[in-house]
Amino acid sequence: MRRLLFEIQGITMKYLVSVVACCLLSACSFGDADVEFTPEKGEERSYQLYSTTNITVDNGQRTETVNTSSHQLLRYKVLETGKNSRFQVHVDYMKMRDGQGSGVSSGQRADRNPEMHAIFSQGFEFTLNLDDGSVKEFSALNKPVWQALLAERGAELELELKKLFSSSAFLSTIPAKAGAVVALPTYQGHANAKLTVLQVTDTHVLAKVESDGEQAKIYGQLMLERERGWLAQLALVAEAPFERYGYKGTVRSNVIMLPQQRQLGDLTQRLGFDYDFPAFEYQKQPDFVLDDINKTLGIDAVFAYDAGYFYQQDDLLNLTYHHDFSGFKPEGGFSLTDITAYSADGTVLPLQLSKVGSYSYPEQDGFHQSVQQNLLIGWNAPNDLLAQVAEFRATAHYHDAKLVKLNLTPDPNKTVSLQYEDLQLELSPITDKPFSYLLKSRGGADKTWLYRRYDGAEGAMVHYLPPPATGPDWLTPAEQNMLALTSSAQYETITLFTFAAAPSTLTLYVNTATDSGELTKNIRFMPTLDYAQNMAYPPAQQQLLYSDDMYASYDNQPQLSTTVDPALLEPQIVAKYGVSMLLTSEQAAVCTLSVVDAPKVNGHTLQWTNTSASNNTGFGAGLDKFVLYQLSSADGIRRNFYDINVSSTLACTGTPQWQALAYHPEQSWLIDVSQLPDLDTTQTVAEFMRRYRFLNAQNLPLAPAMQGDSTDFYQRPLQQVLREQRWFVLAGRAAQIEQLSISGEPVNKQWVNTFPALP
């Protein structure tokens, strides 16, 4: 098996060559005239490519599986044009994994894999004969290492090259007519492959490549530009038998290649995403005035702060900025230019980034933030350079947006459609399913898209559907999704509406860029921990005080509840032989449960024990929205009792209630404790959080911002966690501050629980 793994690593070069073959598949026909692949000297095309290979091998005793993957940013440059055109391929970013913990990565130092690093870091060159589509003189730009590789594996490499480039990987013409079929003899080793034109537009030709043999099969879709025959995008799935060194098995490979300007984010994360969203009942949304929503944002709201933060997720570097506007707003366009990395001493680091995506959205607290996603490019050990970065500096750009209101009237007998700029909307009834409609949104790219608000759909079931399957049945759902990304140059969403009755008008909203110009500001981005420690900036992430609130929308279990008036609290029998009482956190702050008369059990006295604190695993870190007390022995072992009477009392100083304070901090996450009445800074943080609460815009209590080890944070004295002996920092933005007060008469309740004997 080790020899087989070595062979898998050796296939790397063959794979790169096959990618070159796929990329330059040419050309198409324009009208009645064929258009040849006609690149221009100096022209460059950039692509993001992701591939996976699953090798299943039967060694006679058991079946073993090896999974490999490759993620790349490739740049194709035209050196010379003519009958024999010359090209270079530069690999700006690469991460190959062989399933055994090794591989090739542009982010690592050269000594991790010297041979492959030396080859891929410089790139490749080849000559393409535009008359017959044959590839000649393929080699790495690093000639000494390439020659050494040929000397070591020359016969095998030469055989692979011959097999790849003697096939019809390049076509001189593809008819620009839907339904046209072109034979591809021995394409990628598949004897009966053919290409079928699926769709022809003014700018592109979409075609499929397929071969379905008894043992080997292939299916893919590719889109070609009509103007000069360049490949626009491609997805390919292949499965074939595998036999090497006495091992037999199956190889299944996926390849997707998209132009980098589509800015779809990291393909490794996008293709691994599960598109199976459950249906949900659409609720009425808050009313709004469109003119208010569309008011142009000023620079103080868009760029209120001079800094954001960065963090790395796998290989994806995220630069994040928090704006100072909140609520229901159109999503503007955010981008960064002139990004430069600096070390702690101010030295400029030679770290290069390539943008792969960006987006803006409202965080949990309602305030909007923007993120630009980047990959580290270059072969100068960028991972090591990133570890030295103290901050990035960049120019931030923000293009304002607006919402445009559109109306569609569902028709049970036909499809109704409308278009706004380059966004196309279609609402189609579903045959044999009354009151059910499919809404398709197509086009718009990143400047115009359909907002997910559907006035008139209140009470309907809404289901965001995955892309429709366009390939054969032997493809997996993930492979079908991959094909959907390449089958159109436009972004498409499909939403299923199931109404309870015949719907009337459906009001939709389109998010689109305005022509009001752009706002710019120089921003620095620091590591997340440094950002969180700086009081001048809003919290990187909101955290709620109670885990009950944080996970309420994800938890299908019924939420706990109890009476507000402590005089109405009653003990609850648990499984006949136990007893408990549920109090709110506020009641627990002013009430005491005690055992006043009970026999000892196994030599231990009985007491009311708080069982909630030991079960809390959320961000509340010991604080609970509700506190469950249970009668137990003092050692905590016994909670069931037999043939005894237990007398208990509940004593409360009054009825707790929250009173709003007039104090509103200048920075909503920074609380000046000197402005809080009746404050004792020697009390614990837990006691402080039970006496004061800081509500966000959704009226939910916020947790404090914790620094470093937070295991005993709530047990620390308040004065120990204050910044500059004055500031209490919240993990969110407070819209209202309240203090716990006590009203009414004291409450004293006494009762006796009688536990039956065992039968």
FILOKE-666907 format. One record per residue (C-alpha): x, y, z; residue number from 1. Coordinates in steps of 0.5 Angstrom, whole numbers, plus 500, padded with zeros to 3 digits. Each point is the difference from the previous one (the first is absolute). Layout:
X; Y; Z; seq
X; Y; Z; NUM
...
***
This chain:
X; Y; Z; seq
500; 500; 500; 1
506; 505; 501; 2
502; 499; 493; 3
493; 501; 498; 4
500; 507; 504; 5
507; 502; 497; 6
497; 498; 493; 7
494; 505; 502; 8
505; 506; 501; 9
503; 498; 494; 10
494; 502; 496; 11
500; 507; 502; 12
504; 502; 494; 13
495; 496; 495; 14
494; 504; 504; 15
503; 507; 498; 16
501; 498; 493; 17
493; 497; 499; 18
497; 507; 503; 19
504; 504; 495; 20
497; 495; 495; 21
493; 502; 503; 22
501; 507; 500; 23
502; 501; 493; 24
494; 496; 497; 25
498; 504; 494; 26
496; 503; 496; 27
493; 501; 498; 28
496; 503; 494; 29
498; 507; 499; 30
494; 500; 496; 31
501; 496; 494; 32
508; 501; 500; 33
504; 496; 505; 34
504; 504; 505; 35
507; 497; 501; 36
504; 501; 507; 37
503; 507; 499; 38
504; 502; 506; 39
503; 507; 500; 40
508; 501; 502; 41
501; 502; 507; 42
492; 498; 502; 43
499; 497; 507; 44
495; 495; 503; 45
499; 499; 507; 46
496; 494; 503; 47
498; 497; 507; 48
501; 492; 499; 49
498; 495; 505; 50
500; 492; 499; 51
499; 494; 504; 52
502; 493; 499; 53
497; 494; 504; 54
504; 493; 499; 55
497; 494; 502; 56
505; 494; 500; 57
499; 493; 502; 58
506; 496; 502; 59
497; 494; 501; 60
499; 500; 507; 61
496; 507; 501; 62
498; 506; 496; 63
504; 506; 501; 64
498; 507; 498; 65
505; 506; 499; 66
497; 507; 499; 67
504; 505; 496; 68
499; 507; 499; 69
503; 506; 496; 70
498; 508; 501; 71
503; 505; 495; 72
500; 507; 497; 73
503; 499; 493; 74
502; 506; 496; 75
501; 498; 492; 76
504; 505; 496; 77
501; 500; 493; 78
507; 501; 498; 79
500; 500; 492; 80
494; 499; 495; 81
500; 497; 493; 82
499; 492; 498; 83
504; 498; 506; 84
498; 505; 505; 85
504; 499; 507; 86
497; 501; 507; 87
503; 500; 507; 88
496; 497; 506; 89
501; 504; 507; 90
498; 496; 506; 91
499; 506; 505; 92
497; 496; 505; 93
499; 493; 501; 94
498; 495; 506; 95
501; 492; 498; 96
498; 495; 505; 97
501; 493; 499; 98
496; 497; 506; 99
506; 498; 504; 100
502; 507; 503; 101
505; 502; 494; 102
499; 503; 494; 103
503; 507; 497; 104
498; 507; 502; 105
502; 507; 498; 106
499; 502; 507; 107
505; 496; 503; 108
508; 500; 500; 109
504; 497; 494; 110
503; 495; 504; 111
493; 496; 502; 112
500; 498; 492; 113
506; 503; 497; 114
499; 496; 493; 115
493; 502; 499; 116
501; 507; 503; 117
506; 501; 495; 118
495; 498; 494; 119
494; 503; 502; 120
502; 507; 503; 121
503; 502; 493; 122
494; 497; 496; 123
500; 497; 493; 124
500; 501; 492; 125
498; 497; 494; 126
499; 501; 493; 127
493; 499; 497; 128
499; 498; 492; 129
493; 504; 499; 130
499; 496; 493; 131
499; 493; 503; 132
500; 502; 508; 133
506; 496; 502; 134
504; 502; 505; 135
508; 500; 499; 136
506; 501; 505; 137
497; 500; 506; 138
505; 501; 506; 139
501; 504; 507; 140
503; 506; 500; 141
505; 498; 505; 142
504; 496; 495; 143
505; 496; 504; 144
495; 497; 505; 145
496; 499; 494; 146
505; 496; 496; 147
502; 496; 507; 148
492; 498; 500; 149
500; 498; 493; 150
507; 496; 501; 151
496; 496; 506; 152
494; 499; 497; 153
501; 502; 493; 154
496; 494; 497; 155
494; 500; 504; 156
499; 508; 499; 157
501; 499; 493; 158
495; 495; 500; 159
495; 504; 504; 160
501; 506; 495; 161
499; 496; 494; 162
494; 498; 502; 163
497; 506; 503; 164
502; 504; 494; 165
499; 495; 494; 166
493; 500; 502; 167
495; 506; 497; 168
501; 504; 506; 169
500; 506; 496; 170
495; 501; 494; 171
501; 505; 494; 172
492; 501; 500; 173
494; 499; 504; 174
493; 502; 497; 175
496; 505; 503; 176
494; 497; 499; 177
496; 497; 506; 178
500; 492; 499; 179
506; 500; 496; 180
505; 493; 501; 181
507; 500; 500; 182
504; 493; 501; 183
506; 500; 504; 184
504; 494; 499; 185
504; 498; 506; 186
498; 506; 504; 187
504; 499; 506; 188
500; 493; 499; 189
493; 499; 499; 190
499; 497; 493; 191
493; 502; 499; 192
500; 507; 502; 193
495; 505; 497; 194
499; 508; 500; 195
493; 502; 500; 196
498; 508; 499; 197
495; 501; 506; 198
499; 508; 499; 199
502; 505; 496; 200
500; 508; 502; 201
503; 506; 497; 202
506; 499; 504; 203
501; 493; 502; 204
499; 493; 498; 205
498; 495; 505; 206
502; 492; 498; 207
500; 494; 504; 208
505; 494; 499; 209
498; 493; 502; 210
502; 493; 499; 211
496; 494; 504; 212
504; 494; 499; 213
499; 493; 503; 214
506; 502; 505; 215
502; 507; 499; 216
496; 506; 499; 217
500; 508; 500; 218
496; 506; 500; 219
501; 507; 500; 220
498; 507; 498; 221
504; 505; 497; 222
499; 507; 498; 223
504; 504; 494; 224
500; 507; 499; 225
497; 501; 492; 226
505; 506; 499; 227
507; 496; 500; 228
498; 493; 502; 229
503; 501; 507; 230
498; 495; 506; 231
495; 504; 505; 232
499; 494; 505; 233
500; 493; 500; 234
497; 494; 505; 235
502; 493; 499; 236
499; 493; 503; 237
503; 494; 498; 238
500; 493; 503; 239
505; 494; 497; 240
503; 494; 502; 241
506; 500; 504; 242
506; 495; 499; 243
507; 501; 503; 244
505; 496; 503; 245
495; 494; 501; 246
495; 504; 503; 247
493; 501; 497; 248
495; 505; 501; 249
496; 506; 498; 250
502; 508; 499; 251
495; 505; 500; 252
502; 507; 499; 253
497; 507; 500; 254
503; 506; 497; 255
496; 507; 500; 256
504; 506; 497; 257
497; 507; 500; 258
502; 507; 498; 259
503; 504; 506; 260
496; 506; 498; 261
494; 496; 502; 262
502; 501; 508; 263
496; 494; 502; 264
505; 500; 507; 265
504; 494; 501; 266
497; 494; 496; 267
502; 495; 505; 268
495; 503; 505; 269
495; 501; 495; 270
500; 493; 497; 271
500; 497; 507; 272
494; 504; 502; 273
493; 496; 501; 274
495; 503; 496; 275
494; 496; 503; 276
496; 506; 503; 277
494; 498; 504; 278
493; 503; 498; 279
498; 505; 505; 280
493; 504; 502; 281
501; 507; 497; 282
499; 505; 506; 283
498; 508; 499; 284
505; 504; 500; 285
501; 507; 503; 286
497; 506; 496; 287
504; 505; 497; 288
500; 506; 496; 289
504; 499; 494; 290
503; 507; 499; 291
503; 500; 507; 292
503; 493; 499; 293
503; 503; 493; 294
503; 506; 504; 295
507; 501; 498; 296
505; 498; 505; 297
506; 505; 502; 298
507; 499; 501; 299
499; 500; 508; 300
495; 494; 500; 301
504; 496; 495; 302
507; 501; 502; 303
499; 503; 507; 304
506; 496; 503; 305
508; 500; 497; 306
501; 492; 501; 307
497; 494; 499; 308
503; 493; 501; 309
502; 494; 496; 310
500; 492; 502; 311
502; 494; 495; 312
495; 494; 499; 313
504; 494; 497; 314
503; 504; 495; 315
495; 506; 499; 316
502; 506; 503; 317
494; 505; 502; 318
501; 507; 501; 319
494; 502; 504; 320
497; 507; 501; 321
494; 503; 505; 322
496; 505; 497; 323
496; 505; 505; 324
493; 499; 497; 325
495; 495; 501; 326
493; 497; 499; 327
497; 498; 493; 328
505; 503; 495; 329
502; 499; 493; 330
506; 496; 499; 331
505; 505; 497; 332
507; 498; 496; 333
506; 499; 505; 334
507; 500; 497; 335
507; 501; 502; 336
506; 502; 496; 337
508; 501; 501; 338
500; 495; 506; 339
507; 500; 503; 340
502; 496; 506; 341
505; 503; 505; 342
504; 496; 506; 343
500; 503; 507; 344
506; 505; 499; 345
496; 503; 493; 346
504; 496; 495; 347
496; 498; 494; 348
499; 493; 499; 349
501; 497; 493; 350
493; 496; 501; 351
495; 500; 494; 352
493; 499; 500; 353
495; 498; 495; 354
492; 502; 501; 355
496; 494; 499; 356
493; 503; 503; 357
497; 506; 504; 358
493; 501; 503; 359
496; 504; 505; 360
495; 498; 505; 361
497; 502; 507; 362
503; 496; 506; 363
495; 498; 505; 364
500; 506; 504; 365
497; 503; 493; 366
506; 504; 499; 367
503; 499; 493; 368
507; 498; 498; 369
504; 498; 494; 370
505; 495; 498; 371
505; 499; 495; 372
503; 493; 499; 373
507; 499; 497; 374
505; 494; 499; 375
507; 501; 501; 376
504; 500; 494; 377
507; 499; 498; 378
505; 495; 501; 379
504; 504; 506; 380
498; 496; 506; 381
494; 504; 501; 382
497; 496; 506; 383
507; 502; 503; 384
499; 508; 498; 385
493; 500; 503; 386
502; 498; 507; 387
504; 506; 500; 388
495; 505; 498; 389
498; 505; 505; 390
495; 503; 495; 391
498; 501; 493; 392
498; 507; 497; 393
496; 501; 495; 394
495; 505; 496; 395
493; 498; 502; 396
494; 502; 494; 397
493; 500; 501; 398
495; 500; 495; 399
493; 502; 503; 400
494; 496; 498; 401
492; 501; 499; 402
494; 495; 500; 403
495; 500; 495; 404
493; 498; 501; 405
497; 495; 494; 406
493; 497; 500; 407
499; 493; 497; 408
493; 497; 500; 409
500; 493; 500; 410
496; 496; 494; 411
497; 493; 501; 412
500; 499; 493; 413
507; 503; 497; 414
507; 503; 502; 415
500; 507; 501; 416
507; 504; 500; 417
503; 506; 500; 418
507; 503; 500; 419
504; 506; 503; 420
506; 502; 497; 421
504; 493; 499; 422
496; 496; 505; 423
494; 496; 498; 424
495; 497; 504; 425
495; 494; 498; 426
494; 498; 505; 427
497; 493; 497; 428
494; 496; 502; 429
502; 493; 502; 430
496; 495; 496; 431
495; 496; 505; 432
502; 504; 506; 433
495; 505; 501; 434
502; 506; 503; 435
508; 498; 499; 436
505; 505; 496; 437
507; 500; 498; 438
503; 507; 500; 439
507; 500; 496; 440
505; 505; 501; 441
505; 501; 494; 442
506; 504; 499; 443
502; 507; 503; 444
507; 497; 502; 445
502; 504; 507; 446
497; 507; 498; 447
492; 498; 500; 448
497; 494; 503; 449
494; 498; 503; 450
499; 502; 508; 451
497; 494; 504; 452
494; 504; 502; 453
493; 498; 497; 454
494; 504; 502; 455
494; 497; 499; 456
503; 493; 501; 457
498; 500; 508; 458
498; 493; 502; 459
502; 497; 494; 460
506; 494; 500; 461
506; 502; 497; 462
505; 496; 498; 463
507; 502; 497; 464
502; 494; 495; 465
506; 498; 498; 466
502; 501; 492; 467
497; 495; 496; 468
503; 494; 497; 469
503; 501; 493; 470
504; 493; 500; 471
499; 493; 500; 472
497; 496; 506; 473
507; 497; 502; 474
503; 507; 502; 475
499; 502; 508; 476
496; 506; 502; 477
507; 503; 501; 478
502; 499; 493; 479
493; 502; 498; 480
501; 507; 504; 481
507; 500; 497; 482
498; 500; 493; 483
494; 505; 501; 484
506; 505; 502; 485
503; 499; 493; 486
493; 500; 496; 487
499; 507; 500; 488
504; 506; 500; 489
494; 503; 504; 490
498; 499; 507; 491
494; 496; 501; 492
495; 499; 506; 493
494; 496; 501; 494
495; 501; 505; 495
494; 495; 501; 496
493; 504; 503; 497
495; 496; 503; 498
494; 504; 501; 499
494; 498; 505; 500
495; 503; 495; 501
500; 504; 493; 502
505; 505; 501; 503
500; 507; 497; 504
505; 505; 499; 505
507; 498; 502; 506
505; 506; 502; 507
507; 499; 499; 508
506; 504; 501; 509
506; 501; 496; 510
507; 502; 503; 511
504; 504; 495; 512
506; 505; 500; 513
498; 508; 499; 514
504; 505; 496; 515
502; 504; 506; 516
507; 499; 500; 517
504; 496; 505; 518
503; 502; 507; 519
507; 498; 501; 520
505; 500; 507; 521
506; 497; 502; 522
499; 495; 504; 523
505; 495; 504; 524
499; 493; 502; 525
502; 497; 506; 526
500; 493; 503; 527
493; 498; 503; 528
503; 500; 507; 529
504; 506; 500; 530
493; 503; 497; 531
496; 497; 506; 532
505; 503; 505; 533
499; 507; 497; 534
494; 504; 503; 535
500; 505; 495; 536
496; 495; 495; 537
494; 496; 500; 538
500; 493; 502; 539
502; 495; 495; 540
494; 495; 501; 541
494; 501; 505; 542
499; 495; 506; 543
494; 500; 504; 544
500; 499; 507; 545
495; 494; 500; 546
501; 494; 496; 547
493; 499; 500; 548
499; 506; 496; 549
506; 499; 495; 550
498; 493; 498; 551
492; 501; 500; 552
499; 500; 493; 553
504; 494; 499; 554
497; 496; 505; 555
493; 497; 499; 556
499; 498; 507; 557
495; 504; 504; 558
503; 506; 504; 559
500; 500; 507; 560
495; 505; 504; 561
497; 501; 507; 562
496; 506; 503; 563
503; 507; 501; 564
497; 500; 507; 565
504; 496; 505; 566
494; 500; 505; 567
497; 495; 494; 568
506; 495; 500; 569
498; 493; 501; 570
505; 494; 501; 571
499; 495; 495; 572
500; 492; 501; 573
506; 497; 496; 574
498; 492; 499; 575
496; 499; 506; 576
506; 500; 505; 577
504; 507; 498; 578
498; 507; 501; 579
502; 507; 496; 580
499; 507; 499; 581
501; 504; 494; 582
502; 508; 501; 583
502; 505; 495; 584
507; 503; 501; 585
497; 506; 503; 586
496; 496; 505; 587
506; 496; 502; 588
504; 507; 501; 589
494; 502; 506; 590
498; 493; 502; 591
503; 495; 505; 592
497; 493; 500; 593
502; 496; 507; 594
498; 493; 503; 595
497; 502; 507; 596
499; 493; 502; 597
502; 493; 497; 598
503; 494; 503; 599
507; 498; 498; 600
501; 495; 494; 601
506; 495; 500; 602
503; 505; 506; 603
499; 506; 495; 604
496; 506; 501; 605
495; 503; 494; 606
500; 506; 497; 607
498; 504; 493; 608
505; 499; 495; 609
501; 504; 494; 610
501; 495; 494; 611
500; 505; 495; 612
507; 503; 500; 613
503; 493; 499; 614
497; 499; 494; 615
501; 507; 497; 616
505; 499; 494; 617
498; 506; 496; 618
503; 507; 500; 619
496; 502; 506; 620
506; 496; 504; 621
496; 499; 506; 622
494; 505; 499; 623
494; 497; 499; 624
493; 503; 497; 625
497; 495; 505; 626
502; 497; 506; 627
498; 493; 502; 628
500; 498; 507; 629
499; 493; 502; 630
500; 497; 507; 631
506; 495; 501; 632
505; 498; 506; 633
505; 504; 502; 634
505; 496; 496; 635
496; 500; 494; 636
499; 493; 499; 637
493; 499; 502; 638
494; 503; 496; 639
495; 495; 501; 640
497; 499; 507; 641
495; 495; 503; 642
495; 500; 506; 643
503; 507; 503; 644
497; 507; 501; 645
504; 506; 498; 646
498; 507; 502; 647
503; 506; 496; 648
499; 507; 499; 649
501; 505; 495; 650
502; 507; 502; 651
500; 506; 495; 652
501; 508; 502; 653
495; 501; 495; 654
498; 500; 493; 655
506; 501; 495; 656
499; 505; 494; 657
504; 503; 495; 658
501; 508; 500; 659
503; 504; 494; 660
505; 505; 501; 661
501; 506; 497; 662
508; 499; 499; 663
501; 499; 492; 664
508; 499; 499; 665
503; 503; 495; 666
503; 494; 497; 667
495; 495; 501; 668
504; 494; 502; 669
504; 504; 505; 670
497; 501; 507; 671
502; 505; 504; 672
499; 497; 507; 673
500; 507; 504; 674
493; 501; 496; 675
497; 494; 503; 676
496; 501; 507; 677
501; 496; 506; 678
506; 497; 497; 679
505; 496; 504; 680
506; 498; 497; 681
502; 495; 505; 682
495; 495; 498; 683
501; 495; 495; 684
499; 501; 492; 685
494; 494; 501; 686
497; 505; 505; 687
500; 506; 496; 688
497; 497; 494; 689
494; 498; 504; 690
499; 507; 503; 691
501; 503; 493; 692
499; 498; 493; 693
502; 503; 493; 694
495; 499; 495; 695
501; 500; 492; 696
496; 502; 495; 697
496; 494; 500; 698
499; 501; 508; 699
504; 494; 502; 700
505; 500; 505; 701
508; 501; 498; 702
506; 496; 503; 703
506; 504; 502; 704
506; 499; 496; 705
505; 495; 503; 706
507; 501; 499; 707
505; 494; 501; 708
498; 494; 504; 709
493; 501; 502; 710
499; 494; 504; 711
499; 504; 506; 712
498; 506; 497; 713
493; 501; 504; 714
503; 498; 506; 715
505; 506; 500; 716
499; 506; 504; 717
497; 506; 495; 718
506; 504; 501; 719
505; 495; 498; 720
497; 500; 493; 721
498; 508; 499; 722
505; 503; 495; 723
503; 506; 502; 724
496; 499; 507; 725
494; 503; 496; 726
498; 496; 494; 727
496; 494; 500; 728
500; 497; 493; 729
495; 497; 497; 730
500; 494; 494; 731
495; 504; 496; 732
496; 507; 499; 733
495; 502; 506; 734
494; 504; 498; 735
497; 500; 507; 736
503; 499; 507; 737
496; 498; 506; 738
500; 499; 507; 739
497; 494; 504; 740
495; 503; 506; 741
496; 497; 505; 742
492; 502; 501; 743
495; 498; 504; 744
500; 496; 507; 745
505; 495; 502; 746
498; 493; 498; 747
500; 494; 505; 748
497; 493; 498; 749
501; 494; 504; 750
497; 493; 498; 751
501; 492; 501; 752
502; 495; 495; 753
498; 493; 502; 754
504; 495; 496; 755
496; 493; 500; 756
504; 493; 502; 757
502; 495; 495; 758
495; 495; 498; 759
***
